[in-house]
Amino acid sequence: MPELRRDPIVGRWVIISSERKIRPHELLQGQPPAMASSSVCPFCPGQERLTPREILAYRPPGSHANGPGWHVRVIPNKFPVLQVEGALDREGLGLFDRMNGIGAHEIIIETPEHKHALADLAPQQVESVLRAIRDRINDLKRDSRFRYITVFKNHGAAAGATLEHSHSQLIALPVVPTTAMLELVGCREHYRLKERCLFCDLIRQEQRDGHRIVIDSADFVCVTPFAARYPFEMWILPKQHAKSYEDVNDASLEWLARILSDALHRMDRVLASPAYNMVIRSAPLNERRAQSYHWHLEIIPKLAQTAGFEEGAGFHINPVVPEESAKFLREADV
């Protein structure tokens, strides 16, 4: 069984995924592993027998579960980093804390078309992907063992993708990650001092300044953040305050799909279709003290590698001025 271990110095939890049994020689690679591109893709229609049974699928009436006909399909990860079955069995080992690696790890297959990236999909299909994510979070949050759900996408080998077929992943955790806790603390402190949401203030200031705005739509705004960690990093933020992604309504999902598609098209045009990571940052599950948080989506092109200074000092070095990134993306011919 996988295991969670807590670093007693900074409070960071780490998943020890012993189930994957990686051997030392498998880690001795100078380049990221190439994505699998065999003639039989387990995520393609007609190959459903190669995956675990589906948890959710959007398909027309008359098509059968675990068969072709779907346009979005959600399955358990065949090689999960955490497992659903079992008890947490929290335990103290002197200075250290550990628990069983209990959680959920799911794959959202975004399209039946093998060669289509998320940027290639029509906004209506992107909306279906976003709806599937929302539906799965709302289902998983009923499990009292789970405290946080992270949703992410690895596009391209340099971003950690191992399969070419476009997909996102969802992992439900029994703890709140350190990064999420730091954001929560910052939002609470800002609200304590000013009785306003930090992200709502950020949106208002970005709209006044305009220099870091990439796209401004009815319900959402896309910006390059003032202190961007990475070149051409983008955030998509809802203009209406909301702490949790899973509470977004259908009308807002439509606008989110449009602005996400637009942002990905601009990134592909300006940066020649780079590898990227995408993350949805949302409040912890069933957290009553998280009302000051503001969910958002982050897009991080994989254009630069972190090195010793970043690891040693915790500082990011971004060689591109965020205002210039926004200008390039804003003026992209899409």
Beta strands, then each sheet from edge to edge (+ up, - down):
strand 1: 3-6
strand 2: 13-16
strand 3: 56-58
strand 4: 72-76
strand 5: 91-93
strand 6: 96-100
strand 7: 104-109
strand 8: 148-155
strand 9: 167-173
strand 10: 213-216
strand 11: 220-223
strand 12: 234-238
strand 13: 276-281
strand 14: 296-301
sheet 1: 2+ 1- 6+ 5-
sheet 2: 3+ 4- 7+ 9- 8+ 13- 14+ 12- 11+ 10-
end
